Amino acid sequence: MSGSPNGAVARRAFVLGTAAAAGAAALAGPLAGSAAAAGFGWSDDGSNYVVDTGANLVFKVSKTNGDLTSLVYRGTEYQGYGGKNSHVESGLGASTVTLARSGPTILVSVAHGTLRHYYAARSGENNIYLWTDKADSSVTATRYIVRVKAGLFLNDEPDSYTYTTSTVEASDVFAKPDGQTRSKHYSKLRVVDYDYTGWTTGGVGLWIVRSNHEKASGGPFYRSLLRHQGADGGGLYEILYYGENQTESERYGLQGPYVIAFTDGGTPSSALYHGTLTTPWADSLGISGYVPDSGRGRIAGVGITGRDTAYAYTVGLANSAAQYWGSARASDGYFSVSRVLPGTYTLTVHKGELAVYSTQVTVSAGATTMLDTLAVPSSNDPSNASAIWRIGTWDGTPSGFKNADLMTYAHPSDVRAATWTGNVVIGSGSETSAFPCYLWKDVNSGLLIYFKLTSAQAATAHTLRIGVTTAYANGRPQVTVNGAWTSPIPSPPTQPSTRSLTVGSYRGNNHTFSYSVPASAWQTDTSQYNVLKIDVVSGSGTTGYLSAGTAADAIDLLS
């Protein structure tokens, strides 16, 4: 298909790649032949370096500030909305911009203070490869944004702006006339869930293929901006560091490559994905902080025992300089993580998103670190404890609770959300679906759980556990049993200080609150319900959905 889209004919379309999707390739691969394609080259128009890939893509980079000022595919200009260029952060400002050609590769280098940014074009490809090297905190650079003209791609997906100005929260969460909410924050997906993001009309696709995020922060389950659209156009993001509900400090160093890819409507070539993309052609380009595959190592484990096979397991590596992850094989827990920078890492095994095991490992350049079978102790998985009753599952997420799925792409005030209030009866069969995924001090604090105990159970003390995945404004649960016994107010665990529950993220630091409830608190008449009240307490927060709150993982009463 060769036609160019326009506002009149472009159908509403949005495609987001998953890590499992191979994607039909509709563009030349990243390892195209070394001979230069006809037309491949560059020129200088006085203000910009103009790069022609020799395929169907011509782009311009400002010689003044390193902005991407033009992005022409098959004769149609895609760059620009609101009079803005595509660039690092909101634009670097005055920079030193240079260009060099090495055979079938053209590299544009941008120097701004201690920051270095790069654009690379390969002969015969409709791709732009990008790297960003942020050396320290002296320069603000937390994203690259491709700004796309209005009318070329239409989108009304749940994670986008959709032509409305009714503000729900701050200046970045909006409501449509039908009561549905929209925000650029609502990515819906975790980093581990996608390889690329973008739009297609069926005839043209424009994508950002993400990097391996080794210098990003937050781990495999983190959520951040991916894209947005509004009346003035759209934006596609590669987030280098995102502060909302962030659990880690910012990492510095070279991030990339990530790729701006055009196709004839299909998804990007799977050869561009972070797990398969190799760039030996970039080894000798002089990119600051670049480490070739020969300078990296690999870690592999023969298996993991003590797993609950009903759940997916992920193995993560992290230190102050880098992060990586890989899936454990369902049959035996085998895992392998490649292209790891040398160093000592904390290896963490996650059941779902819940950390259940950790150890230290060292990775060396050019070598594979082989690990014997990792044994997850039974006591590390809270699901293994015998419980009188349990609401939810211990997997590090609010999955299954009321409104849990919706909250990754909508505001809590969204018309699609079920009422946040309501109580729970153990034995009703709807315990989990009736329990709200989030509790706020000013919205639904004071939730009641009704349950009965046998004579033997009522005659002894029990431990009540409440697992949370994050908290806003130090919100934490205090419990009261039958109006007769109230727990002390627990200390708040370490959690991110920014918004979380209202910007599509429950991923903070998993924490379990334990309460020792004495036998004297229980009903002595076993025909009567015991009543457990959960209040959210905090001296912080404001009102409504920005009052102190917390997200639930699981609640149980141990036997």
N, C-alpha and C positions, 0 to 999 in steps of 0.2 A: 504494500500500500504506500502511495507516495504523496497523497494530498496533504496540504497543511490545514490544521484546524483553525477555526475562527469562532467568534461568539455566536454566530447564527446557526452553525452546524455542529459544533462540538457537543456531544452528548455528555451528560453528567457521568463522570467516571472517576473511580479512585481504586487503586490497587496497592496493597501493602504486602511485601514479600515475607513469608515465614522462613524460619531457618531450615524447614524441611522441604521447601519448594525448590525444585530444580530450575523452573522458569524456562520458557522457550526463548532461545537466543535470537535476537533480531538485529544484532550488530556484530561488527568484527570483534574477535576475541582479543584479550589483552596481550597475547603472545603472537600477534600477527607478524608476518614476515619482515625481515630486516630491510628489504628494498623499499625505498621511499615511494609512496603512491603519487600518481600524477597530481600536481597541484599542491602537494605538501610543502609547507614553508612558512615564512613569516615576513612581515613588512612593518614599517614604522610610519604611522599617519601623522606624526608630530606630537600627538597627545597620548597615543596608545601603541602598544605592541599588538599587531594583528596576526593571529595564528590561524592558518588554514590546515586542517588535519588531512586534507587530501581525500576525505570521504564526503560527508554532507554537513560538516560542522565547521563554522568559522567563529572565533571568539576574540574579544579584545580585552587587554589588561591595561589599566591606567599606568602610565609611566610616573605619575605623581604620587599615587597612594596605594597602588596594588589592587584597586577594586576591579572586579569583573564588570566591564561597562557595556558589553554586547555579547549576545549568545544567539547566533543565527543558525538554525537547522533547516535545511532544505529551503532556504530563502526566506524563512519567517523569523522575525526577531522575537525571542522569548524573554529576554532580560528586561527587568524593571517594573516596579509598581510604586506608585506614590512618588515618582521622581527619584527613587533610590537605586543604587547599584547593588550588586551581589558582593559580599565581602566578609572578612573576618569581623566578628562582633558587629558593631554599627559603623564600621569603617575605621581604619587605622590612622588616617591622616597622613601627613607628609612622610614619605618613605623613599628609600633607595631601591629602585626597580631595575633589574638587569635581565638579559635574555642570552641563552646559549643554546646552540644546536649540537647534538652528538648523534650523527647518523640519522636513524629514524625517530629520534626523540628531540623535542624542543622543551626546554625548561625555563620558565620565568620565575625569578627569585625576587622576593620582597623582603627588605630589611627595615624593621621599625624598632628602634631601641634594641632591646635584647631579644626581640621576637623575630622569627624567620617564618615566612610562608612561601609555598611553592605551588605552581601550576605546571603540570607536564602534559604534553600532547604526544601521541604516538601515531606514526604515519598510517593512514587508512582506517583509523578508529573514530567513532563518534563519542569518545570519552574524554573527560578532563580528569586527570589524577591530581589530588591535592594532598599536601602535608602541611601541618602547622606545628612549629616548634616554639613552645612557650617556656622560656628558661627560668622565669621567676615571676614574682607578683608585680613587677614594675610596670607591666603592660596588661591592660584588661583584654582578654581574648578567651572567651568561653564557648564560642560557637562559630560556625560558618553558615551563612544563610544565602540561599539562592532565591532571589526575588523575581517572581514570574509575573508577566503582564496579565492584567485582567482580561477575561473573556476567552482565553485560550483553553483553559480547563475549568470545568464547572464541578463543584463539589458541595455536597450537603451532608457529609459524614459527621458522626457525633463528636469528633475531635477537632472540628474546625470552626472558625468564625463563619457565620452565615448571614451576613447582610442585616445586622440588627444593632441597635445602639442602646438597648435597655440594659443597664448595668445591674448585675446581681451582687457582685463583690469586687472591691478595689476597682481597677480600671481594666481588668482582663478576664472577667467572667460575665457572660451576657445571657439574656433570656430572649427567646423568640416569642412572638405573640401567642403561640400555642402552649407556652409554659415550659418548653424544653430548653435546656441550658447548653451553652457552647463556650469553649475556651481553647486557646492554643495549648494549654496545659494538659488537656485530656488526650493523652497519647494512646490510651487503652492497652498498650503492649509494654512488656518488659524488654530490656535490651536483648535478652537471650531469645526473644520470640521473633525477631525480624532481621533480615539481611539488607533490605532496601525499603525505601519509601518514596512515593511519588504519585503521578497521575498519568492516565492514558485517555486518549479520545478514541482508541481503536486504530487510528492511523498514525499517531505519534505518541510516544511515551517519553516522559522526562522524569528522571529518578536521581536520588542520592543513594549510593550504595555505601553503607556504613563501614568504618574501619573496624579493627578488632577491639577498639576501646582500651588498649593496654595502658594508656595514660589517662583515661577517664577515671571516675570514682563512682562508688555505689554498688559495684558487683553486678552479677548477671541478672538480678531481679529488679534492678533500678528502672524507673520510668522517667522520661524527660520529654521535652518538645520534639516532635517529629515534623509536623507541617501545620500550616493553617491557611485559610482563605478568607477573604473579605471582598467588599465591593471594589476595592482598588487593586486586587490581585492576590497572589499567594506566595507562600514562603516554604521552602524545604530546608531542613536543618540537619547539620551534623553537630551535635552538642559535645564539646570538649570537656566542659565542666558545668554542671547545673546545680544551683544552690537549693532548690525546693526539696525539702525533706531529705537532705543529703546526710548520709551517715559517716562519710569519710572526708578527710582533708583533701584539698586539691593536689593532684599529682602534676609534676612538670616534666617536660621533655617532648619528644617528637610524637605527634599523633598522626597516623595515616599509614598507607594511603586510604583516603575515601574518594569516591568517584562520582562526578556528575556524568550521567550516561543518558544519551538519547537512543531510542529505538524506533522501529516502524510500527509501534503499538504494543509490542510484546513486553514481557518483563526483562530485566537485565540478564545478560549472560551469567550463568552460574559460575563461570571462571573469574568473575569479578568479586565474588563473595569473600568475606574476610577469612573463611576457613579454607579457601582454595586459591585465592589470589596470590601469585608469586610475581615479584618484580625484579628479577636479576638484572634487567636492563637499567634499573635505577641504582645499582650498587656503586657505580663509579661516577655518579653525577655530582657528588659533593654536597648532598643534602645534609644540613646540620642535624646531628643526633641520629642519623640513619645507621641501623645495624642490620647487615645482611643476614640471610639464613645461616651462613657459616659461623656467625657470631652468636647464635642462639642455641638453646638446648631443648630437650623434651623430657617430659615426665610421664610415666605409665605405671598403672597398678594392676596386678593380676586379678584383683577382685575385691569385693566388699561383702563381708558377712554381717549378719544381724540386721539386714534390711527388711522393711515391710514391702513386699513386692507389689502391693496395691499402689505404691507411689513411685514417681520418677525421682531419681537421685542425681544431684549435680555436684561435681567436685570443683571447688574454687581455689585459686592461688592468689595470694595478695601480700604485698609488702608496701612500704612507703613510696616505692618507685613505679610499681606496675601491678596489673591485675589480669587474670586469665581464668577461664573455666572450660569445663567439658562435661558431657553427659556420661553417666555410668551405664553400662550395658544392662538391660533389664534381666537377662538370664543369669548373670554371675557378678555384676558390678565392675567388670573390667572398664578402665578408663585410660585415656591418653590425651595429653595436652601438648601441642607442638609450638614451635617458634617462640619459646619463652626466653626472655632476657636472663642472663646469668645472675644468680643471687640466691639468697635464702628467703623462703616464703612460708607463710602460714597456709597449710592445706586444710580446707574445711569441707566436710561432707555434709550436704544438705538433703534432708528428706523433704521433698517439696521445697519450701523456702526456709525450713527450720534447721539450724545447725545442730547436728547430732554427734559430730566427731571432729577433732582437729589435731594436727601434728605439725612439726616443722620439717621442711624438705629443702634440699639445696640442688640447684640446677646449674650445670656447667656448659659452657659453649661447646658445640659440636658433639655433645654426649647425651645419652638417654639415662635418666635416673629411674631405675626400676624399683618398685616397691612391692614387698610381699603383701599378702592379703591383709586388708584393713578390717579390723573387727570392731564394730560399733557396739559398745557395752549396752546391755539391755536397759540399764538405768538412765542412759542418755536420751532415750526416747520416752517422753512422758506418756505416750499411748500405752506403754507396757505396764503401767501401774494399774492395779485392779481398782475399779471405781463403782460406787453405788449407782451413780448416774453421770452421764457426760453429755455436754452440748457442744457440737462442733467436732472438728478433728484437729489433732495436734500436727499441723503441717506448716506453721508459720504464716498462714494467710487467713483472711476472714471467709474463705470459700464456704458456701452453703448457708451463710447467715443472710438475713433479710437485707436486700438491696446491695449485697456485696458485689455482684457483677456490674451493676449499673454505676457504682461509684468510681470505677476506673475511667469513665468517660462522661460523667455528668456531675453537676453540683447537687448537694443533698436536698436543695429546695426544688429540684426538677419535678415536674408534674408526673413523670413516670415512676417516681419513688413511692413505695408503699409507706404508710404512716410509720413514723419513727417510734411511736409509743405503742404500748400493748405489753401484756405480761405473758409468761411462759409457764406451761404446766408439764411437768415431767410425766411421761407415760401417755401423752396425747398423740404422739407420733409426729408432731410438728414442732418439736422443741427447737431444732436448729433453724428452720425456716422462719420461725416466729421471733427469734432473737435478733435484734438489730445488729448489723455489722459494726456500727459506730454508736458510742454513747457520749453525749455532751452534758455538761453541767446545766446548761440553760435550755435544753431541748427535751431530753428523755431520761434524765437522772432519776433515780428512784425506781428503776425497773424491778419487778417482782418475779421471783421464780417459786412456784408451788411444787412441793414434793412430799411424799410420805416415806416414813422409815419403819422398819420392823422393830419389834421390842428389843431385839439384840442390838440392832444398829443404833437405836435411840439411847441405849445404855452406855455408850462410850463416846469419847471425843473423836472427831474426824478432822482431816485436813481438807480445806477447800482451796482449789487452785483456779486462778484466772490468768490466762495467757493473753498477752497483748502483742500487737505487731508494731505499733507506734503510738505516740501521744502528741497532742497539741497543747501548748501552754501548761505543761506539767500535769495534765489531767490524769488521775489514777483512781482506781476503785476502792471505796470503803464499803464494808458490808455490815448489815444488821440481820440477825436471825430472830424471827418471831417477836421482834420489838423488844427483846429482853437482853440481847447481847450484841454489842457493837464492837467491831474490830478497831484497833488503833489505826490512825491514818498512816498508810505506808509512805516511805520515802520515794520520791520520783526517781525512776531510773534515767540514765542518760538517753536523751532522744533529740532529734533535730529541733531547732528553735524556730523554723519557718512554718508556713502553712503546709498542711499535709492532707487532711481529710477533705478539704474543699477543692483541692487541685488535682484530684485523681490518683492520690498515692496513699497506700496503707503501709508502704515499705520503710519502716524505721528500724529500730533495734528490738528484736523479739525479747520479751521479758515475761517471767512468770511470777505472779504475786501469790504467796501462800498464807493462808489464815488458819490458825489452830482454833477450831471451834470446840468449846468444852461440852461435855455431855449435858450439863445443866441448861444449855440453850435449846435443846430439842423438845418437841412436843412429847409428853408422856402418853397421851392418848393416840395410839397408832392409827386410829381411824381418821384422825385429823391431819390436814396438810401442815407441813412446816412452811414458813414463808421466809425466803431469803430476799433481802432488798439490796440492790447494788446502786450506790450513789457515786457520782463523779465529784471528786474534791480537788480544789486547787485555789491558790490565791491569785492566779493569773488568768489571762484571756479577757474577752469582752462579752458580747452577747450573742445569742442565737447560735448559728453554726460556727462562729468564731469564738465561742466560749470554750473553756477547757474541755478537751475530749480525748477519747482513746478508741483504738480499733481492736476488736476481739479476735483471738485465735481459737481458744477453746476454754470451756469452764467445766470443772468436774468436782465431785465430792468423793474422796477416796475412801475405800472400805478398809 
